[in-house]
Amino acid sequence: MYKLKLFVALLLFFSLSFPVAGAAVNSAAKRVDVLIVGGTVVTMDGGRRVIEDGAVAIRGDKIVAIGRTTDLSKQYRAREVINARGKAVIPGLINTHTHVPMTLFRGIADDLDLNEWLTKYIFPAEAKNVNEQFVRVGARLGLAEMIRGGTTTYCDMYYFEDAIADETKKAGMRGVLGETIIQFPVADNKTPDEALAYTDRFIAKWKNDPLIVAAAAPHAPYTVSTDDLKRVRALSDRLGAPVVIHVAETKKERDDILAKYGKTPVDYLDSIGFLSDKTIIAHSIWVTDEEIGILAKNNVGVGHCPQSNMKLASGVAPVPAMLKADVAVGLGTDGAASNNDLDMWEEIDTAAKLHKNHSGDPKVVNAEQAFEMATIRGARALHLEKIIGSIETGKRADIAIVDLDSDHQTPYFNIYSALVYSTKAADVDTVVINGRIVMKGRRLLTLNENAIKKDANAYRDKIIKSLGN
């Protein structure tokens, strides 16, 4: 019995002292919660370091060390060790523009321009179906889809945004979530005054939350008055909150704003003092070089949504010019009703290829730049680059681990090429958000997919009936 106890004690000692096979004994090793080892760590830091056989140590919600596996396995003992051999360890992807509950309108109306799609289908469907429960069910579906694809942060604009924040928090995901302010009555608020009051309460409720950044979201310059846009800017200044808005999405919008105010959309917003370093604009397709300069000057973030813009034939945003001007432009999926998914890997691939084809120059928006827009530049677009977007010591532990051994990735010669042009959402194996493992081995840990899909399909029948009346 004595020998058995001694054996167990020795076994426990070695299991604690050797968190990774082959590591040397180090009684002074520091404790961490998670140690990711053996992967190709794509840091997206200032030096764009890529560390082969790399490791990342996580304590609480933060990254505490990045380096070689042989080094970190000696320095740290972890409660949980994740073997990432044969995989890429990347910053979590950042979706800079979507409407997450609109997953429930996926495929409701396709092959239309934006104006017809909105006025004949989306606005009527929303009027008949959207309530808080609809928003919660659609949000859960979208959150599951995004986490499965390695997205760890998203920027949203919709109704009942407080309920979306609640579901996002439960799922363990990070969100910049904007409550919609619009001139006509909608599901949650019937007037801009009501919407602004709701937004004020919403921002105050979630202030300093580790995952939720509450924002104001005036819909667009053509659906919100000048006075109300100024009120939103004042609210942003008073509460220190971001502002999310659609801008210059179509030629019609550009022409209508020009006719009404004598200025193009970005120029108009600048002239009324709306733009700031807390502003996030979606689309920005029909903008001039001068307006790109205005965006850069004001440190405005831009959410580029290539697939949605292509599907609605809205145009092609001048992203190469934005990158040249160092505008903080990230990638977004837009809502699943106009895309029809929330797959950031498709957006990365499309962004790189679209601008090559559109410009006639195969060198523009190279693979590294495309990946940058989905990570650190996307973080800049949401004004969160100090805490997310790259794998760096002191930043929040938002990480995706991606398989690199599928048929469609084999062989690979350049990590950015493999990630941008070959990788699919199904290649994502594990996701960590704010230090918490929310998916491991393709199994979601914070969401019940069977229940989510059952609820979503029940709304399908309701939506079909509502549109038939």
C-alpha positions as CSV (number, residue, x, y, z in Angstrom):
1,M,0.0,0.0,0.0
2,Y,2.9,2.3,0.8
3,K,4.5,1.7,-2.6
4,L,1.1,2.4,-4.3
5,K,0.7,5.7,-2.5
6,L,4.3,6.7,-3.4
7,F,3.7,5.8,-7.0
8,V,0.5,7.9,-7.1
9,A,2.3,10.8,-5.5
10,L,5.2,10.6,-8.0
11,L,2.7,10.4,-10.9
12,L,0.9,13.5,-9.7
13,F,4.2,15.4,-9.3
14,F,5.3,14.6,-12.9
15,S,1.9,15.4,-14.4
16,L,2.1,18.9,-12.8
17,S,5.7,19.5,-13.7
18,F,5.5,18.3,-17.3
19,P,2.5,20.1,-18.8
20,V,3.9,19.2,-22.3
21,A,5.7,16.0,-23.0
22,G,9.5,16.5,-23.0
23,A,9.5,19.6,-20.9
24,A,12.1,20.0,-18.3
25,V,11.2,20.0,-14.6
26,N,10.7,23.6,-13.3
27,S,9.3,23.9,-9.8
28,A,9.0,27.6,-10.3
29,A,6.7,27.3,-13.3
30,K,3.9,29.8,-13.2
31,R,0.3,28.7,-13.3
32,V,-2.1,29.6,-16.1
33,D,-5.5,28.5,-17.0
34,V,-4.9,27.5,-20.6
35,L,-1.8,26.7,-22.6
36,I,-2.1,26.3,-26.3
37,V,1.0,24.4,-27.7
38,G,2.5,23.2,-30.9
39,G,0.6,25.3,-33.4
40,T,1.6,27.9,-36.0
41,V,0.9,31.1,-34.1
42,V,-0.2,33.9,-36.5
43,T,0.1,36.9,-34.1
44,M,-0.9,39.8,-36.3
45,D,1.2,42.0,-34.0
46,G,3.1,45.0,-35.2
47,G,5.9,42.8,-36.5
48,R,3.5,40.3,-38.0
49,R,5.3,37.5,-36.3
50,V,4.5,33.9,-37.3
51,I,5.8,31.4,-34.7
52,E,6.2,27.8,-35.8
53,D,5.7,25.3,-33.0
54,G,4.4,28.2,-31.0
55,A,2.5,28.5,-27.8
56,V,0.1,30.9,-26.1
57,A,-0.4,31.1,-22.3
58,I,-3.7,32.4,-21.0
59,R,-4.6,33.5,-17.5
60,G,-8.1,34.7,-16.8
61,D,-9.2,36.7,-19.7
62,K,-5.8,37.8,-20.9
63,I,-2.9,36.5,-22.9
64,V,0.2,36.4,-20.6
65,A,2.8,34.9,-22.9
66,I,3.5,34.0,-26.6
67,G,6.6,32.1,-27.7
68,R,8.0,28.7,-28.7
69,T,6.4,25.6,-27.2
70,T,9.7,24.4,-25.8
71,D,10.1,27.7,-23.9
72,L,6.5,28.2,-22.6
73,S,6.0,24.6,-21.6
74,K,9.0,25.0,-19.2
75,Q,7.7,28.3,-17.8
76,Y,4.0,27.6,-17.3
77,R,1.8,24.9,-15.8
78,A,-1.8,25.0,-17.1
79,R,-5.1,23.8,-15.9
80,E,-5.9,22.8,-19.5
81,V,-3.4,22.2,-22.3
82,I,-4.7,22.4,-25.9
83,N,-2.5,20.6,-28.5
84,A,-2.6,22.7,-31.6
85,R,0.0,20.7,-33.6
86,G,-0.9,20.8,-37.3
87,K,-3.1,23.8,-36.7
88,A,-3.0,27.6,-37.0
89,V,-3.5,29.6,-33.8
90,I,-5.0,32.9,-35.0
91,P,-6.6,36.0,-33.5
92,G,-10.4,35.5,-33.4
93,L,-12.1,36.9,-36.5
94,I,-13.9,40.2,-36.2
95,N,-17.2,40.8,-38.1
96,T,-17.5,44.5,-38.3
97,H,-21.1,44.7,-39.6
98,T,-24.1,42.5,-39.3
99,H,-27.8,42.3,-38.2
100,V,-27.6,39.0,-36.3
101,P,-31.3,38.2,-35.7
102,M,-31.9,38.4,-39.5
103,T,-30.6,34.8,-39.7
104,L,-34.3,34.0,-39.4
105,F,-34.9,35.9,-42.7
106,R,-32.1,33.9,-44.5
107,G,-33.2,33.4,-48.1
108,I,-36.6,35.2,-47.7
109,A,-36.0,37.2,-50.8
110,D,-33.1,37.0,-53.2
111,D,-31.8,38.5,-56.5
112,L,-33.2,42.1,-55.9
113,D,-31.7,45.5,-55.5
114,L,-31.4,47.0,-52.0
115,N,-34.4,49.3,-52.3
116,E,-36.9,46.7,-53.5
117,W,-35.5,44.1,-51.2
118,L,-36.0,46.4,-48.2
119,T,-39.3,48.0,-49.0
120,K,-41.2,45.0,-50.5
121,Y,-39.9,42.2,-48.3
122,I,-37.7,43.0,-45.3
123,F,-39.6,45.9,-43.8
124,P,-43.0,44.2,-44.1
125,A,-41.6,40.9,-42.8
126,E,-40.1,42.7,-39.8
127,A,-43.3,44.6,-39.1
128,K,-45.2,41.3,-38.9
129,N,-42.7,39.1,-37.1
130,V,-40.1,41.0,-35.1
131,N,-40.5,41.0,-31.3
132,E,-38.1,40.3,-28.5
133,Q,-38.5,36.5,-28.7
134,F,-37.8,36.6,-32.4
135,V,-34.7,38.6,-31.8
136,R,-33.4,36.2,-29.1
137,V,-34.0,33.1,-31.3
138,G,-32.3,34.7,-34.3
139,A,-29.4,36.0,-32.2
140,R,-28.7,32.5,-30.8
141,L,-28.7,31.0,-34.3
142,G,-26.3,33.7,-35.5
143,L,-24.0,33.4,-32.5
144,A,-23.7,29.6,-33.0
145,E,-22.9,30.2,-36.7
146,M,-20.3,32.8,-36.0
147,I,-18.5,30.9,-33.2
148,R,-18.4,27.8,-35.4
149,G,-16.5,29.9,-38.0
150,G,-14.0,31.4,-35.6
151,T,-15.6,34.8,-35.2
152,T,-15.1,36.1,-31.7
153,T,-16.3,39.7,-32.0
154,Y,-19.1,41.2,-34.0
155,C,-20.7,44.6,-34.6
156,D,-24.5,44.5,-34.7
157,M,-27.3,46.9,-35.6
158,Y,-30.9,45.8,-34.9
159,Y,-34.0,46.2,-32.6
160,F,-34.3,45.0,-29.0
161,E,-30.5,45.2,-28.8
162,D,-30.6,44.7,-25.1
163,A,-31.9,41.2,-25.6
164,I,-29.2,40.6,-28.2
165,A,-26.6,41.7,-25.6
166,D,-28.1,39.3,-23.1
167,E,-27.9,36.4,-25.6
168,T,-24.4,37.4,-26.6
169,K,-23.2,37.5,-23.1
170,K,-24.7,34.0,-22.4
171,A,-22.9,32.6,-25.4
172,G,-19.6,34.1,-24.2
173,M,-19.1,36.2,-27.3
174,R,-17.9,39.7,-27.7
175,G,-20.1,42.3,-29.3
176,V,-20.3,46.0,-30.3
177,L,-24.1,46.2,-30.3
178,G,-26.0,49.1,-31.6
179,E,-29.7,49.9,-30.9
180,T,-31.4,51.2,-34.1
181,I,-32.7,54.7,-34.3
182,I,-34.9,55.4,-37.4
183,Q,-37.6,57.9,-38.4
184,F,-40.5,55.5,-38.7
185,P,-42.1,53.2,-36.1
186,V,-40.3,49.8,-35.7
187,A,-40.7,46.8,-33.5
188,D,-39.3,48.2,-30.2
189,N,-39.5,51.9,-30.5
190,K,-42.1,54.0,-32.3
191,T,-40.2,57.3,-32.5
192,P,-36.6,58.6,-32.5
193,D,-37.2,60.0,-29.0
194,E,-38.2,56.6,-27.7
195,A,-35.2,55.0,-29.4
196,L,-32.8,57.5,-28.0
197,A,-34.1,57.0,-24.5
198,Y,-33.9,53.2,-24.9
199,T,-30.3,53.6,-26.2
200,D,-29.4,55.8,-23.2
201,R,-30.6,53.2,-20.8
202,F,-29.0,50.4,-22.9
203,I,-25.6,52.0,-22.9
204,A,-25.7,52.7,-19.1
205,K,-26.7,49.1,-18.3
206,W,-23.8,47.5,-20.1
207,K,-21.1,50.1,-19.3
208,N,-17.8,48.4,-18.4
209,D,-19.0,44.9,-19.3
210,P,-16.1,42.7,-20.2
211,L,-17.8,41.4,-23.4
212,I,-20.5,43.9,-24.4
213,V,-19.9,47.3,-25.8
214,A,-23.3,49.0,-26.1
215,A,-23.7,51.5,-29.0
216,A,-26.1,53.9,-30.7
217,A,-27.1,52.9,-34.3
218,P,-28.8,55.6,-36.4
219,H,-29.9,53.6,-39.4
220,A,-28.6,55.9,-42.2
221,P,-28.4,59.5,-43.3
222,Y,-31.5,59.1,-45.4
223,T,-33.6,57.5,-42.6
224,V,-32.5,59.8,-39.7
225,S,-32.9,63.6,-39.6
226,T,-30.0,66.0,-39.2
227,D,-31.3,67.0,-35.8
228,D,-31.5,63.4,-34.6
229,L,-28.0,62.6,-36.0
230,K,-26.7,65.5,-33.9
231,R,-28.5,64.2,-30.9
232,V,-26.8,60.8,-31.4
233,R,-23.4,62.4,-31.6
234,A,-24.1,64.3,-28.4
235,L,-25.2,61.1,-26.7
236,S,-22.0,59.4,-27.9
237,D,-19.9,62.2,-26.5
238,R,-21.7,62.2,-23.2
239,L,-21.6,58.4,-22.6
240,G,-18.3,57.6,-24.5
241,A,-20.2,55.1,-26.7
242,P,-19.6,54.0,-30.3
243,V,-22.0,55.0,-33.1
244,V,-22.9,52.5,-35.9
245,I,-24.5,53.7,-39.1
246,H,-24.9,52.7,-42.8
247,V,-23.3,55.2,-45.1
248,A,-23.1,55.5,-48.9
249,E,-24.4,52.0,-49.5
250,T,-26.0,52.7,-52.9
251,K,-25.7,55.2,-55.8
252,K,-29.3,56.2,-55.1
253,E,-28.4,57.0,-51.5
254,R,-25.4,59.1,-52.6
255,D,-27.5,60.9,-55.2
256,D,-30.4,61.6,-52.9
257,I,-28.2,63.0,-50.1
258,L,-26.4,65.1,-52.7
259,A,-29.7,66.5,-53.9
260,K,-31.1,67.1,-50.5
261,Y,-28.1,68.6,-48.7
262,G,-25.8,69.6,-51.5
263,K,-23.1,67.2,-50.2
264,T,-22.2,63.6,-50.6
265,P,-22.9,61.4,-47.6
266,V,-19.6,61.4,-45.8
267,D,-19.1,65.1,-46.5
268,Y,-22.6,65.8,-45.2
269,L,-22.0,63.9,-42.0
270,D,-18.7,65.6,-41.5
271,S,-20.3,69.0,-42.0
272,I,-22.8,68.5,-39.2
273,G,-20.1,67.3,-36.8
274,F,-21.4,63.7,-36.7
275,L,-18.1,61.9,-37.4
276,S,-15.7,61.0,-34.6
277,D,-13.2,58.4,-33.5
278,K,-16.1,56.5,-32.1
279,T,-18.0,56.2,-35.4
280,I,-18.3,52.9,-37.3
281,I,-19.8,53.2,-40.8
282,A,-21.0,50.2,-42.8
283,H,-20.5,49.8,-46.6
284,S,-19.1,53.2,-47.7
285,I,-19.2,52.1,-51.4
286,W,-20.0,55.4,-53.1
287,V,-17.3,57.6,-51.5
288,T,-14.8,59.9,-53.2
289,D,-11.1,60.2,-52.5
290,E,-11.8,63.4,-50.6
291,E,-14.3,61.5,-48.4
292,I,-11.8,58.8,-47.8
293,G,-9.5,61.5,-46.5
294,I,-12.3,62.7,-44.2
295,L,-12.7,59.1,-42.8
296,A,-9.0,58.8,-42.2
297,K,-8.8,62.3,-40.6
298,N,-11.6,61.4,-38.1
299,N,-10.4,57.9,-37.4
300,V,-13.7,56.5,-38.6
301,G,-14.0,52.7,-38.7
302,V,-15.4,51.1,-41.9
303,G,-17.2,47.8,-42.2
304,H,-16.7,46.5,-45.8
305,C,-19.3,43.8,-46.7
306,P,-18.2,42.5,-50.2
307,Q,-20.6,39.6,-50.6
308,S,-23.7,41.4,-49.5
309,N,-22.7,44.4,-51.7
310,M,-22.2,42.0,-54.7
311,K,-25.4,40.2,-54.2
312,L,-27.5,43.4,-54.0
313,A,-25.4,44.9,-56.9
314,S,-24.8,47.9,-54.7
315,G,-21.3,48.5,-56.1
316,V,-17.7,47.9,-55.0
317,A,-16.2,49.9,-52.2
318,P,-12.8,51.6,-53.0
319,V,-11.0,49.4,-50.4
320,P,-7.5,49.7,-52.1
321,A,-7.7,53.5,-51.8
322,M,-8.9,53.2,-48.2
323,L,-6.0,50.9,-47.3
324,K,-3.6,53.3,-49.0
325,A,-5.0,56.1,-46.8
326,D,-4.7,53.8,-43.8
327,V,-8.4,53.9,-43.1
328,A,-9.5,51.5,-40.4
329,V,-11.4,49.2,-42.7
330,G,-12.6,45.8,-41.5
331,L,-14.7,43.1,-43.0
332,G,-18.4,42.3,-42.3
333,T,-20.9,39.8,-43.5
334,D,-24.0,42.1,-43.3
335,G,-27.1,40.2,-42.2
336,A,-27.8,36.7,-43.3
337,A,-30.9,37.9,-45.1
338,S,-28.7,39.6,-47.7
339,N,-25.6,37.4,-47.8
340,N,-26.9,34.6,-46.9
341,D,-24.5,33.5,-44.1
342,L,-22.2,34.9,-41.4
343,D,-19.1,33.2,-42.7
344,M,-16.1,35.5,-42.3
345,W,-13.8,33.1,-44.2
346,E,-15.9,33.7,-47.3
347,E,-15.7,37.5,-46.8
348,I,-11.9,37.3,-46.5
349,D,-11.5,35.3,-49.7
350,T,-14.0,37.4,-51.6
351,A,-12.4,40.7,-50.5
352,A,-9.0,39.7,-51.8
353,K,-10.4,38.5,-55.1
354,L,-13.1,41.1,-55.7
355,H,-10.7,44.0,-55.6
356,K,-8.2,42.3,-57.9
357,N,-10.8,41.7,-60.5
358,H,-12.4,45.2,-60.1
359,S,-9.1,47.1,-60.3
360,G,-7.5,44.8,-62.9
361,D,-4.5,44.6,-60.6
362,P,-3.8,41.1,-59.1
363,K,-1.5,42.7,-56.5
364,V,-4.1,44.8,-54.6
365,V,-5.5,43.5,-51.3
366,N,-3.0,40.7,-51.0
367,A,-3.6,37.7,-48.7
368,E,-2.0,39.3,-45.7
369,Q,-4.0,42.5,-46.1
370,A,-7.2,40.6,-46.4
371,F,-6.5,38.6,-43.2
372,E,-5.5,41.9,-41.5
373,M,-8.9,43.3,-42.3
374,A,-10.5,40.4,-40.5
375,T,-8.3,40.7,-37.5
376,I,-6.3,43.7,-36.3
377,R,-7.6,46.3,-38.8
378,G,-11.1,45.1,-38.1
379,A,-10.3,45.7,-34.4
380,R,-9.3,49.2,-35.3
381,A,-12.5,49.7,-37.2
382,L,-14.4,48.9,-34.0
383,H,-12.0,51.1,-32.0
384,L,-11.0,48.0,-30.0
385,E,-7.4,47.5,-31.3
386,K,-5.9,48.0,-27.8
387,I,-7.6,44.9,-26.5
388,I,-8.3,42.5,-29.4
389,G,-7.3,41.8,-33.0
390,S,-3.9,40.3,-32.4
391,I,-2.2,37.7,-30.2
392,E,-0.1,39.9,-27.9
393,T,0.7,39.8,-24.2
394,G,-1.8,41.8,-22.2
395,K,-4.6,41.6,-24.8
396,R,-7.8,39.7,-24.3
397,A,-7.6,36.0,-25.1
398,D,-9.8,35.9,-28.2
399,I,-8.3,33.0,-30.3
400,A,-9.4,30.6,-32.9
401,I,-7.5,27.3,-33.7
402,V,-7.8,26.2,-37.3
403,D,-7.0,22.8,-38.8
404,L,-4.5,23.0,-41.6
405,D,-4.6,19.4,-42.8
406,S,-7.8,19.1,-44.8
407,D,-7.6,18.1,-48.5
408,H,-8.4,21.6,-49.6
409,Q,-5.4,23.0,-47.6
410,T,-2.8,20.4,-48.6
411,P,-0.1,21.2,-49.2
412,Y,0.4,24.8,-48.0
413,F,3.4,27.0,-48.5
414,N,2.4,30.3,-47.1
415,I,0.2,30.7,-44.0
416,Y,-1.6,33.8,-45.2
417,S,-2.4,32.1,-48.5
418,A,-3.6,29.0,-46.8
419,L,-5.9,31.0,-44.4
420,V,-7.3,33.4,-47.0
421,Y,-7.7,31.3,-50.1
422,S,-8.1,27.7,-48.8
423,T,-9.5,27.7,-45.3
424,K,-13.3,27.2,-44.7
425,A,-15.4,27.8,-41.6
426,A,-15.6,24.0,-41.1
427,D,-11.8,24.0,-40.5
428,V,-12.1,25.9,-37.2
429,D,-11.6,23.4,-34.4
430,T,-11.5,25.4,-31.2
431,V,-12.5,29.0,-30.1
432,V,-11.5,30.9,-27.0
433,I,-13.2,34.2,-26.2
434,N,-12.1,36.3,-23.3
435,G,-10.1,33.4,-22.0
436,R,-13.1,31.0,-22.0
437,I,-13.2,28.0,-24.3
438,V,-16.6,28.3,-26.1
439,M,-15.9,25.6,-28.7
440,K,-13.6,22.7,-28.5
441,G,-13.1,19.9,-31.1
442,R,-16.0,21.4,-33.1
443,R,-18.4,21.1,-30.2
444,L,-20.1,24.2,-29.0
445,L,-19.9,24.5,-25.2
446,T,-22.2,27.5,-24.5
447,L,-25.0,27.0,-27.0
448,N,-27.5,24.2,-27.6
449,E,-27.6,23.8,-31.4
450,N,-30.5,21.3,-31.5
451,A,-32.7,23.6,-29.5
452,I,-31.6,26.6,-31.6
453,K,-32.4,25.0,-34.9
454,K,-35.8,23.8,-33.7
455,D,-36.7,27.3,-32.6
456,A,-35.5,28.8,-35.8
457,N,-37.5,26.4,-38.0
458,A,-40.6,27.1,-36.0
459,Y,-40.2,30.8,-37.0
460,R,-39.8,29.8,-40.6
461,D,-43.5,28.6,-40.6
462,K,-44.6,31.8,-38.9
463,I,-42.8,34.0,-41.4
464,I,-44.3,32.1,-44.4
465,K,-47.8,32.5,-43.0
466,S,-47.3,36.2,-42.3
467,L,-46.1,37.0,-45.8
468,G,-49.1,35.1,-47.3
469,N,-51.5,37.5,-45.6
